[in-house]
Amino acid sequence: MAMSEAWSMILAMAHPDWREPVRLLRLSLRHAAAHQLALATLVGCTLDADLPFNVATARLEAFLEPKIRGTEHAAGAPTERQMQFLRKLCPTFEVNSESRAEISAWIDHYLALGTITAHEELKLKSGDVVQVSRSYRLIGIAEARHELAVVSSIGANGRVYLKGGSGAGAWPTEVQHRDPS
């Protein structure tokens, strides 16, 4: 079995509480690996050792793709919407990147940090009653929905799955503990 297949199987697993998903998320936030730093040095790509692993991957791919496939395959520039969302997640963000994929990796990094923080505060487990709060904007009208639900499991990516719905779930940043009475 290939490593990517094994990782996909791990990510698909559901867990009875928050501990293992948080451990897996922390693994995904590790710093650039030695092999990434060595490759970057070899090809002349700038990578700092403290760069998150997935960001380093995106930066290396964006650097190498036009060299391998031709300049017409250069990484797309980040969108203004991506940059606005990233600034909401991390107002102090100052990396200047020309790569949409790298900015997406930074967004994933900061979302994972928020997911970890929420799980460490909530300490959710299967059977917990939660209130799910979501905000929507439909045709320019803002609307908020709040509903009670029961935690079924927690995915390796930190998503909280809820009983009674085909894959119904929420991110831990959208839930609060509620008294079951």
C-alpha positions, -999 to 999 in steps of 0.1 A, spaced: 0 0 0 14 34 -10 20 60 17 -7 83 3 -32 55 4 -24 48 40 -27 85 49 -61 86 30 -73 57 51 -62 74 83 -80 106 74 -112 87 66 -113 72 101 -138 84 127 -128 87 163 -149 86 195 -133 118 209 -111 147 201 -77 134 212 -66 114 181 -78 140 156 -59 167 174 -27 145 174 -31 139 136 -37 176 130 -6 185 149 14 160 127 1 179 96 14 212 111 50 200 114 79 221 100 95 215 66 113 182 64 150 177 58 143 162 24 123 193 14 151 216 26 177 196 7 156 196 -25 151 234 -22 188 240 -18 195 217 -48 171 235 -71 176 271 -58 142 275 -41 141 295 -8 126 276 21 129 284 57 133 255 82 103 268 102 79 269 73 50 245 78 55 212 59 24 216 36 34 252 28 69 240 19 54 214 -3 32 239 -21 61 264 -25 84 237 -39 57 225 -64 50 260 -75 87 266 -80 94 234 -99 62 230 -120 71 256 -147 107 242 -149 93 207 -155 62 214 -176 71 247 -191 64 283 -182 28 282 -193 22 260 -163 34 285 -138 14 286 -106 -17 308 -106 -16 339 -85 -36 340 -53 -70 355 -56 -80 386 -36 -107 365 -19 -80 341 -7 -59 369 7 -89 385 25 -98 351 40 -62 345 51 -60 380 67 -92 372 86 -76 339 99 -43 356 107 -43 394 107 -5 395 111 1 373 80 29 389 60 42 362 35 44 375 0 35 346 -24 27 345 -60 13 310 -57 -24 303 -52 -15 268 -39 9 282 -13 -18 306 0 -42 277 1 -17 258 22 -14 287 46 -52 289 49 -53 252 56 -26 257 82 -45 284 101 -78 266 98 -61 235 114 -47 256 142 -82 270 149 -97 234 148 -71 222 173 -77 252 196 -115 246 195 -111 208 202 -88 215 231 -114 238 246 -145 217 239 -130 182 246 -159 167 226 -167 130 226 -194 107 211 -228 113 227 -221 149 237 -250 173 230 -239 204 211 -254 235 197 -244 241 161 -243 277 150 -239 287 114 -242 320 96 -255 323 60 -257 351 35 -285 346 10 -293 372 -16 -276 398 6 -295 389 37 -275 376 67 -291 347 86 -280 327 116 -291 291 124 -287 274 157 -297 237 162 -291 211 189 -273 179 178 -256 148 193 -219 141 184 -215 108 166 -178 109 160 -149 131 151 -130 128 118 -92 128 116 -94 162 100 -112 175 132 -147 177 117 -175 168 142 -200 143 128 -235 144 141 -261 117 146 -291 114 124 -278 128 92 -259 112 62 -226 127 69 -240 157 88 -214 176 106 -198 208 117 -164 222 125 -156 225 162 -155 263 157 -192 261 150 -203 242 181 -208 247 218 -215 222 246 -252 221 257 -269 206 286 -288 175 274 -320 184 294 
